Amino acid sequence: MYFVYNLLLRLLTITALPFLLLALVFSRKVRKGFGARLGFHSRKLRETFQEMARPRVWIHAASVGEVSAITPVARALKEQNPDMCIVISTVTTTGLEQARNKISFASAVFLLPLDYPGMVKRMFNLVEPNLLVIAETELWPNMVRQTKRIGCQLALINGRISERSFRRYQWLRGLIRRMLEGFDLIAVQTAQDKDRFQQLGANPQRLKIIGNVKFDAGNGHNTQRLREDLRLAPDRPVWVAGSTRPGEEEIIVAAFLQVQTVIPNAVLILAPRHLERLSDIERMLSQQRIAFTHRSRVNKELVDFPVILLDTMGELADIYGLGQVAFVGGSLLPFGGHNPLEPAALGVPVLVGPHTQHFAEVTQILLQHQGITVVTQTDDLAQAVIQLFKAPEQARQQGEHAKQAVSTCQGTATQTVELLQKLMLIKRWAGEVRKWRQESLHASAYNTQPESLPDDWPEW
Protein backbone atom coordinates (compact mmCIF):
# COMPACT_ATOMS: atom_id res chain seq x y z
CA MET A 1 0.00 0.00 0.00
CA TYR A 2 2.83 2.40 0.82
CA PHE A 3 4.45 1.65 -2.55
CA VAL A 4 1.23 2.54 -4.39
CA TYR A 5 0.77 5.68 -2.27
CA ASN A 6 4.30 6.93 -2.97
CA LEU A 7 4.00 6.08 -6.67
CA LEU A 8 0.79 8.12 -6.95
CA LEU A 9 2.44 10.93 -4.97
CA ARG A 10 5.30 11.10 -7.47
CA LEU A 11 2.95 11.02 -10.47
CA LEU A 12 0.91 13.83 -8.94
CA THR A 13 4.07 15.86 -8.38
CA ILE A 14 5.17 15.47 -12.00
CA THR A 15 1.70 16.53 -13.19
CA ALA A 16 1.58 19.56 -10.88
CA LEU A 17 5.20 20.65 -11.41
CA PRO A 18 4.55 23.31 -14.12
CA PHE A 19 1.82 24.92 -11.98
CA LEU A 20 4.07 24.78 -8.90
CA LEU A 21 6.90 26.54 -10.73
CA LEU A 22 4.52 29.31 -11.83
CA ALA A 23 3.23 29.65 -8.27
CA LEU A 24 6.79 29.94 -6.95
CA VAL A 25 7.49 32.76 -9.37
CA PHE A 26 4.32 34.79 -8.86
CA SER A 27 3.12 33.92 -5.33
CA ARG A 28 4.98 35.16 -2.28
CA LYS A 29 2.72 33.00 -0.12
CA VAL A 30 3.88 29.81 -1.90
CA ARG A 31 7.54 30.84 -1.69
CA LYS A 32 7.27 31.50 2.04
CA GLY A 33 8.57 28.47 3.89
CA PHE A 34 8.98 26.40 0.71
CA GLY A 35 12.41 25.15 1.78
CA ALA A 36 10.97 23.93 5.08
CA ARG A 37 8.27 22.03 3.19
CA LEU A 38 11.06 20.14 1.43
CA GLY A 39 12.62 19.26 4.77
CA PHE A 40 15.35 21.94 4.68
CA HIS A 41 15.39 24.23 7.71
CA SER A 42 17.43 27.19 8.86
CA ARG A 43 20.79 26.80 10.49
CA LYS A 44 19.36 28.31 13.66
CA LEU A 45 16.64 25.64 13.89
CA ARG A 46 19.15 22.84 13.24
CA GLU A 47 21.40 24.16 16.01
CA THR A 48 18.38 24.40 18.32
CA PHE A 49 17.68 20.69 17.88
CA GLN A 50 21.34 19.78 18.33
CA GLU A 51 21.35 21.50 21.73
CA MET A 52 17.86 20.34 22.79
CA ALA A 53 17.55 18.12 25.85
CA ARG A 54 15.38 15.00 26.23
CA PRO A 55 12.72 13.75 26.37
CA ARG A 56 11.38 15.38 23.21
CA VAL A 57 7.66 15.43 22.42
CA TRP A 58 6.71 16.47 18.90
CA ILE A 59 3.11 17.73 18.58
CA HIS A 60 1.70 18.20 15.09
CA ALA A 61 -1.33 20.44 14.40
CA ALA A 62 -2.51 21.24 10.89
CA SER A 63 -3.61 24.86 11.23
CA VAL A 64 -5.11 27.51 13.50
CA GLY A 65 -8.00 25.41 14.83
CA GLU A 66 -5.82 22.44 15.71
CA VAL A 67 -3.22 24.70 17.34
CA SER A 68 -5.94 26.11 19.61
CA ALA A 69 -6.95 22.55 20.48
CA ILE A 70 -3.46 21.34 21.43
CA THR A 71 -2.51 24.46 23.38
CA PRO A 72 -4.02 23.37 26.76
CA VAL A 73 -2.50 19.89 26.29
CA ALA A 74 0.96 21.26 25.53
CA ARG A 75 0.73 23.68 28.45
CA ALA A 76 -0.32 20.99 30.95
CA LEU A 77 2.34 18.60 29.64
CA LYS A 78 5.05 21.23 30.11
CA GLU A 79 3.82 22.20 33.57
CA GLN A 80 3.97 18.60 34.76
CA ASN A 81 7.30 17.91 33.02
CA PRO A 82 9.39 21.12 33.14
CA ASP A 83 12.48 19.42 31.67
CA MET A 84 10.57 18.08 28.69
CA CYS A 85 11.21 19.73 25.30
CA ILE A 86 8.00 20.26 23.33
CA VAL A 87 8.25 21.06 19.62
CA ILE A 88 5.33 22.04 17.38
CA SER A 89 4.79 21.56 13.66
CA THR A 90 2.00 22.90 11.46
CA VAL A 91 0.96 22.62 7.82
CA THR A 92 -0.01 26.26 7.26
CA THR A 93 1.94 29.46 7.86
CA THR A 94 -1.06 30.92 9.71
CA GLY A 95 -0.97 27.93 12.04
CA LEU A 96 2.76 28.48 12.47
CA GLU A 97 2.22 32.08 13.63
CA GLN A 98 -0.59 30.96 15.92
CA ALA A 99 1.67 28.34 17.50
CA ARG A 100 4.42 30.89 18.10
CA ASN A 101 1.94 33.20 19.82
CA LYS A 102 -0.06 30.67 21.84
CA ILE A 103 2.67 28.14 22.68
CA SER A 104 5.57 30.46 23.37
CA PHE A 105 7.17 27.91 25.72
CA ALA A 106 7.75 25.47 22.82
CA SER A 107 11.41 24.70 22.22
CA ALA A 108 10.87 24.91 18.45
CA VAL A 109 8.06 25.65 15.99
CA PHE A 110 8.35 24.66 12.32
CA LEU A 111 6.48 23.76 9.13
CA LEU A 112 5.84 20.08 8.42
CA PRO A 113 7.62 18.85 5.28
CA LEU A 114 5.69 17.33 2.40
CA ASP A 115 4.90 13.64 2.93
CA TYR A 116 7.69 12.25 0.75
CA PRO A 117 9.85 9.50 2.28
CA GLY A 118 13.16 11.38 1.96
CA MET A 119 11.79 14.67 3.27
CA VAL A 120 10.06 13.01 6.20
CA LYS A 121 13.16 10.98 7.09
CA ARG A 122 15.29 14.14 7.02
CA MET A 123 12.87 15.84 9.42
CA PHE A 124 12.87 12.89 11.83
CA ASN A 125 16.67 12.77 11.79
CA LEU A 126 16.61 16.41 12.88
CA VAL A 127 13.89 16.21 15.55
CA GLU A 128 14.63 12.71 16.94
CA PRO A 129 11.38 12.63 18.97
CA ASN A 130 10.58 10.25 21.80
CA LEU A 131 6.87 10.72 21.22
CA LEU A 132 4.91 12.09 18.27
CA VAL A 133 1.44 13.47 19.05
CA ILE A 134 -0.91 14.20 16.15
CA ALA A 135 -4.03 16.36 16.55
CA GLU A 136 -7.42 15.29 15.16
CA THR A 137 -7.05 13.53 11.76
CA GLU A 138 -3.67 14.57 10.35
CA LEU A 139 -2.92 11.14 8.89
CA TRP A 140 0.20 11.27 6.69
CA PRO A 141 1.29 7.75 5.64
CA ASN A 142 5.07 8.29 5.37
CA MET A 143 5.11 10.29 8.59
CA VAL A 144 3.37 7.47 10.48
CA ARG A 145 5.59 4.85 8.86
CA GLN A 146 8.81 6.67 9.75
CA THR A 147 7.63 7.12 13.33
CA LYS A 148 7.40 3.38 13.83
CA ARG A 149 10.62 2.68 11.92
CA ILE A 150 12.66 4.64 14.44
CA GLY A 151 10.82 3.17 17.45
CA CYS A 152 9.09 6.42 18.37
CA GLN A 153 5.75 6.23 20.15
CA LEU A 154 2.73 7.58 18.28
CA ALA A 155 -0.48 9.08 19.67
CA LEU A 156 -3.49 10.78 18.12
CA ILE A 157 -5.39 13.19 20.38
CA ASN A 158 -8.74 14.95 20.04
CA GLY A 159 -9.44 12.48 17.25
CA ARG A 160 -12.51 12.91 15.12
CA ILE A 161 -13.71 11.73 11.72
CA SER A 162 -16.51 13.58 9.98
CA GLU A 163 -19.06 11.71 7.89
CA ARG A 164 -17.51 13.04 4.68
CA SER A 165 -13.97 12.05 5.75
CA PHE A 166 -15.21 8.61 6.82
CA ARG A 167 -16.68 7.96 3.38
CA ARG A 168 -13.48 9.17 1.73
CA TYR A 169 -11.24 7.03 3.98
CA GLN A 170 -13.25 3.91 3.15
CA TRP A 171 -11.92 4.13 -0.42
CA LEU A 172 -8.41 3.91 1.09
CA ARG A 173 -9.25 1.35 3.76
CA GLY A 174 -6.08 -0.71 3.28
CA LEU A 175 -3.71 2.25 3.65
CA ILE A 176 -5.72 3.79 6.51
CA ARG A 177 -5.75 0.47 8.39
CA ARG A 178 -1.97 0.16 8.05
CA MET A 179 -1.54 3.66 9.44
CA LEU A 180 -3.96 3.23 12.34
CA GLU A 181 -2.26 -0.02 13.35
CA GLY A 182 0.85 2.04 14.07
CA PHE A 183 -0.79 4.22 16.72
CA ASP A 184 -0.10 3.38 20.36
CA LEU A 185 -2.99 5.58 21.50
CA ILE A 186 -6.00 7.13 19.77
CA ALA A 187 -7.95 9.46 22.08
CA VAL A 188 -11.21 10.44 20.39
CA GLN A 189 -13.98 12.95 21.05
CA THR A 190 -17.15 10.85 20.82
CA ALA A 191 -18.45 7.27 20.70
CA GLN A 192 -19.23 7.81 17.02
CA ASP A 193 -15.61 8.78 16.36
CA LYS A 194 -14.44 5.65 18.17
CA ASP A 195 -16.74 3.49 16.08
CA ARG A 196 -15.51 5.06 12.84
CA PHE A 197 -11.83 4.64 13.78
CA GLN A 198 -12.50 1.03 14.71
CA GLN A 199 -14.29 0.34 11.42
CA LEU A 200 -11.28 1.76 9.58
CA GLY A 201 -8.94 -0.68 11.34
CA ALA A 202 -7.80 0.89 14.61
CA ASN A 203 -7.03 -1.49 17.46
CA PRO A 204 -9.98 -1.16 19.92
CA GLN A 205 -7.59 -1.78 22.81
CA ARG A 206 -5.78 1.45 21.94
CA LEU A 207 -8.92 3.60 21.52
CA LYS A 208 -10.20 5.84 24.29
CA ILE A 209 -13.16 8.28 24.37
CA ILE A 210 -12.23 11.35 26.41
CA GLY A 211 -14.05 14.30 24.81
CA ASN A 212 -13.02 17.48 23.03
CA VAL A 213 -9.93 19.30 24.32
CA LYS A 214 -11.17 22.54 22.73
CA PHE A 215 -13.43 22.94 25.78
CA ASP A 216 -10.22 23.52 27.75
CA ALA A 217 -8.80 26.15 25.41
CA GLY A 218 -8.84 29.20 27.69
CA ASN A 219 -8.11 32.73 26.58
CA GLY A 220 -5.79 35.19 28.31
CA HIS A 221 -7.72 38.11 26.87
CA ASN A 222 -7.60 41.72 28.00
CA THR A 223 -10.82 43.35 26.82
CA GLN A 224 -9.96 46.70 28.37
CA ARG A 225 -6.76 46.99 26.35
CA LEU A 226 -8.50 45.85 23.18
CA ARG A 227 -11.33 48.36 23.66
CA GLU A 228 -8.78 51.12 23.98
CA ASP A 229 -6.87 49.91 20.92
CA LEU A 230 -10.08 49.83 18.87
CA ARG A 231 -11.37 53.11 20.35
CA LEU A 232 -14.62 51.50 21.47
CA ALA A 233 -16.56 53.28 24.21
CA PRO A 234 -17.57 50.94 27.10
CA ASP A 235 -21.27 51.38 26.32
CA ARG A 236 -21.01 50.96 22.54
CA PRO A 237 -22.84 47.84 21.24
CA VAL A 238 -20.37 45.49 19.52
CA TRP A 239 -21.22 42.57 17.24
CA VAL A 240 -18.31 40.24 16.37
CA ALA A 241 -18.75 38.02 13.31
CA GLY A 242 -15.85 35.57 13.19
CA SER A 243 -14.54 32.91 10.80
CA THR A 244 -16.85 34.04 8.00
CA ARG A 245 -16.73 32.32 4.63
CA PRO A 246 -17.48 33.42 1.03
CA GLY A 247 -21.09 34.52 0.61
CA GLU A 248 -21.66 35.00 4.32
CA GLU A 249 -20.26 38.51 4.57
CA GLU A 250 -23.00 39.83 2.27
CA ILE A 251 -25.67 38.32 4.53
CA ILE A 252 -23.98 39.65 7.68
CA VAL A 253 -23.57 43.16 6.27
CA ALA A 254 -27.22 43.22 5.11
CA ALA A 255 -28.27 42.17 8.63
CA PHE A 256 -26.00 44.83 10.14
CA LEU A 257 -27.67 47.55 8.07
CA GLN A 258 -30.99 46.46 9.61
CA VAL A 259 -29.42 46.56 13.07
CA GLN A 260 -28.20 50.11 12.45
CA THR A 261 -31.76 51.33 11.73
CA VAL A 262 -32.64 50.41 15.32
CA ILE A 263 -29.26 50.89 17.05
CA PRO A 264 -27.34 53.54 15.05
CA ASN A 265 -24.16 53.43 17.15
CA ALA A 266 -23.66 49.65 16.78
CA VAL A 267 -20.32 48.47 15.45
CA LEU A 268 -19.55 45.30 13.50
CA ILE A 269 -16.15 43.61 13.80
CA LEU A 270 -15.87 41.30 10.80
CA ALA A 271 -13.22 38.57 10.79
CA PRO A 272 -13.01 36.41 7.65
CA ARG A 273 -11.70 32.89 8.07
CA HIS A 274 -8.95 33.53 5.52
CA LEU A 275 -7.20 36.90 5.46
CA GLU A 276 -6.43 36.67 1.75
CA ARG A 277 -10.14 37.35 1.16
CA LEU A 278 -9.99 40.79 2.76
CA SER A 279 -9.72 42.54 -0.61
CA ASP A 280 -12.98 40.91 -1.76
CA ILE A 281 -14.76 42.07 1.39
CA GLU A 282 -13.33 45.58 1.06
CA ARG A 283 -14.63 45.73 -2.51
CA MET A 284 -18.09 44.59 -1.41
CA LEU A 285 -18.26 47.19 1.39
CA SER A 286 -17.06 49.95 -0.95
CA GLN A 287 -19.68 49.07 -3.55
CA GLN A 288 -22.37 49.38 -0.88
CA ARG A 289 -20.80 52.64 0.34
CA ILE A 290 -20.33 51.31 3.86
CA ALA A 291 -17.54 53.02 5.77
CA PHE A 292 -14.96 50.63 7.20
CA THR A 293 -11.45 50.45 8.56
CA HIS A 294 -8.99 47.76 9.60
CA ARG A 295 -8.01 46.63 13.07
CA SER A 296 -4.38 47.55 12.29
CA ARG A 297 -5.36 51.11 11.25
CA VAL A 298 -7.95 52.08 13.89
CA ASN A 299 -5.52 54.15 15.94
CA LYS A 300 -4.49 56.14 12.86
CA GLU A 301 -8.03 57.10 11.85
CA LEU A 302 -9.50 60.51 12.68
CA VAL A 303 -13.10 59.26 12.85
CA ASP A 304 -14.88 56.15 14.09
CA PHE A 305 -16.18 53.57 11.62
CA PRO A 306 -19.21 51.28 11.94
CA VAL A 307 -17.33 48.29 10.45
CA ILE A 308 -13.88 47.09 11.51
CA LEU A 309 -12.18 44.35 9.49
CA LEU A 310 -9.91 42.11 11.54
CA ASP A 311 -6.71 41.94 9.49
CA THR A 312 -4.41 40.46 12.14
CA MET A 313 -3.66 36.84 13.03
CA GLY A 314 -4.33 35.16 16.37
CA GLU A 315 -6.60 37.85 17.86
CA LEU A 316 -10.08 36.55 17.11
CA ALA A 317 -10.44 34.64 20.39
CA ASP A 318 -9.68 37.83 22.29
CA ILE A 319 -11.81 40.02 20.01
CA TYR A 320 -14.83 37.82 20.78
CA GLY A 321 -14.58 39.06 24.36
CA LEU A 322 -15.48 42.59 23.20
CA GLY A 323 -18.85 41.55 21.81
CA GLN A 324 -22.29 41.74 23.34
CA VAL A 325 -23.07 39.11 20.72
CA ALA A 326 -20.94 36.84 18.53
CA PHE A 327 -21.73 35.11 15.26
CA VAL A 328 -19.56 32.12 14.31
CA GLY A 329 -19.27 31.72 10.54
CA GLY A 330 -19.08 28.84 8.13
CA SER A 331 -22.60 27.99 9.25
CA LEU A 332 -25.00 30.23 7.27
CA LEU A 333 -23.93 28.46 4.09
CA PRO A 334 -23.00 24.74 3.85
CA PHE A 335 -19.37 24.90 4.98
CA GLY A 336 -19.93 22.79 8.11
CA GLY A 337 -19.40 25.53 10.69
CA HIS A 338 -16.50 26.61 12.88
CA ASN A 339 -15.74 26.40 16.57
CA PRO A 340 -18.32 28.23 18.77
CA LEU A 341 -16.44 27.47 21.98
CA GLU A 342 -14.19 30.54 21.90
CA PRO A 343 -16.99 33.12 22.40
CA ALA A 344 -18.99 30.71 24.58
CA ALA A 345 -16.06 30.26 27.00
CA LEU A 346 -15.96 34.06 27.41
CA GLY A 347 -19.63 34.27 28.33
CA VAL A 348 -20.66 35.88 25.04
CA PRO A 349 -24.07 34.84 23.59
CA VAL A 350 -23.46 32.89 20.39
CA LEU A 351 -25.31 32.89 17.07
CA VAL A 352 -24.74 30.29 14.35
CA GLY A 353 -26.38 29.28 11.09
CA PRO A 354 -27.99 25.90 10.42
CA HIS A 355 -24.86 24.24 8.95
CA THR A 356 -22.85 23.13 12.01
CA GLN A 357 -22.12 19.48 11.26
CA HIS A 358 -18.37 19.85 11.87
CA PHE A 359 -19.17 20.90 15.44
CA ALA A 360 -22.46 19.07 15.87
CA GLU A 361 -21.74 17.78 19.38
CA VAL A 362 -20.49 21.14 20.64
CA THR A 363 -23.50 22.94 19.15
CA GLN A 364 -25.89 20.41 20.72
CA ILE A 365 -24.34 20.89 24.16
CA LEU A 366 -24.67 24.68 23.86
CA LEU A 367 -28.28 24.31 22.67
CA GLN A 368 -29.10 22.11 25.66
CA HIS A 369 -27.74 24.81 27.97
CA GLN A 370 -29.54 27.60 26.04
CA GLY A 371 -26.22 29.25 25.27
CA ILE A 372 -26.56 29.42 21.49
CA THR A 373 -29.15 30.59 18.94
CA VAL A 374 -29.53 29.17 15.43
CA VAL A 375 -30.49 31.62 12.68
CA THR A 376 -31.24 30.81 9.06
CA GLN A 377 -31.37 34.04 7.03
CA THR A 378 -30.67 37.77 7.04
CA ASP A 379 -33.83 38.85 8.88
CA ASP A 380 -33.40 36.17 11.59
CA LEU A 381 -29.80 37.21 12.11
CA ALA A 382 -30.66 40.92 12.33
CA GLN A 383 -33.54 40.36 14.77
CA ALA A 384 -31.43 38.11 17.00
CA VAL A 385 -28.66 40.73 17.22
CA ILE A 386 -31.17 43.55 17.87
CA GLN A 387 -32.88 41.53 20.61
CA LEU A 388 -29.61 40.83 22.42
CA PHE A 389 -28.52 44.48 22.11
CA LYS A 390 -31.85 45.77 23.44
CA ALA A 391 -32.13 43.21 26.26
CA PRO A 392 -28.75 43.20 28.05
CA GLU A 393 -30.01 41.00 30.87
CA GLN A 394 -31.13 38.35 28.38
CA ALA A 395 -27.76 38.60 26.65
CA ARG A 396 -25.97 38.24 30.00
CA GLN A 397 -28.00 35.15 30.90
CA GLN A 398 -27.46 33.49 27.52
CA GLY A 399 -23.74 34.22 27.74
CA GLU A 400 -23.63 32.77 31.25
CA HIS A 401 -25.41 29.64 30.03
CA ALA A 402 -22.85 29.29 27.23
CA LYS A 403 -20.00 29.66 29.70
CA GLN A 404 -21.51 27.07 32.03
CA ALA A 405 -21.92 24.64 29.12
CA VAL A 406 -18.21 24.95 28.39
CA SER A 407 -17.19 24.52 32.05
CA THR A 408 -19.21 21.29 32.42
CA CYS A 409 -17.21 19.72 29.57
CA GLN A 410 -13.73 20.78 30.65
CA GLY A 411 -11.01 18.44 31.91
CA THR A 412 -10.25 16.63 28.64
CA ALA A 413 -6.79 18.20 28.38
CA THR A 414 -5.88 16.82 31.81
CA GLN A 415 -7.06 13.33 30.82
CA THR A 416 -5.10 13.57 27.57
CA VAL A 417 -1.90 14.46 29.39
CA GLU A 418 -2.40 11.57 31.82
CA LEU A 419 -2.71 9.14 28.90
CA LEU A 420 0.38 10.57 27.18
CA GLN A 421 2.41 10.24 30.36
CA LYS A 422 1.26 6.63 30.79
CA LEU A 423 2.30 6.01 27.20
CA MET A 424 5.80 7.31 27.90
CA LEU A 425 6.01 5.11 31.00
CA ILE A 426 5.10 2.05 28.91
CA LYS A 427 8.15 2.73 26.75
CA ARG A 428 10.34 2.55 29.83
CA TRP A 429 8.62 -0.60 31.05
CA ALA A 430 8.74 -2.41 27.70
CA GLY A 431 12.39 -3.51 27.93
CA GLU A 432 11.97 -4.79 31.47
CA VAL A 433 8.78 -6.63 30.58
CA ARG A 434 10.40 -8.35 27.60
CA LYS A 435 13.34 -9.37 29.77
CA TRP A 436 11.03 -10.66 32.47
CA ARG A 437 9.02 -12.67 29.94
CA GLN A 438 12.15 -14.30 28.53
CA GLU A 439 13.35 -15.21 32.01
CA SER A 440 9.92 -16.58 32.90
CA LEU A 441 9.76 -18.74 29.78
CA HIS A 442 13.16 -20.26 30.43
CA ALA A 443 12.77 -20.67 34.18
CA SER A 444 12.84 -24.39 34.97
CA ALA A 445 10.71 -23.94 38.06
CA TYR A 446 7.69 -22.90 36.02
CA ASN A 447 5.82 -24.42 33.12
CA THR A 448 4.35 -21.20 31.74
CA GLN A 449 3.12 -20.90 28.17
CA PRO A 450 3.61 -17.59 26.33
CA GLU A 451 -0.09 -17.08 25.77
CA SER A 452 -0.77 -17.27 29.51
CA LEU A 453 1.57 -14.41 30.35
CA PRO A 454 -0.08 -11.03 31.15
CA ASP A 455 -0.30 -8.48 28.36
CA ASP A 456 1.93 -5.47 29.04
CA TRP A 457 -0.31 -3.23 26.92
CA PRO A 458 -3.05 -1.50 28.94
CA GLU A 459 -6.61 -1.22 27.74
CA TRP A 460 -7.15 2.52 27.64
Secondary structure by P-SEA (a helix, b strand, c coil): caaaaaaaaaaaaaaaaaaaaaaaacccccccccccccccccaaaaaaaaaccccbbbbbbccaaaaaaaaaaaaaaaaacccbbbbbbbccaaaaaaaaaaaccccbbbbbccccaaaaaaaaaaacccbbbbccccccaaaaaaaaaabbbbbbccccccaaaaaaaaaaaaaaaaaaaaccbbbbccaaaaaaaaaaccccccbbbbccccccccccccaaaaaaaacccccbbbbbbcccccaaaaaaaaaaaaaaaccccbbbbcccccccaaaaaaaaaaaaccccccccccccccccccbbbbcccccaaaaaaaccbbbbcccccccccccaaaaaaaccbbbbccccccaaaaaaaaaaaccbbbbccaaaaaaaaaaaaacaaaaaaaaaaaaaaaaaacaaaaaaaaaaaaaaaaaaaaaaaaaaaaaaaacccccccccccccccccc
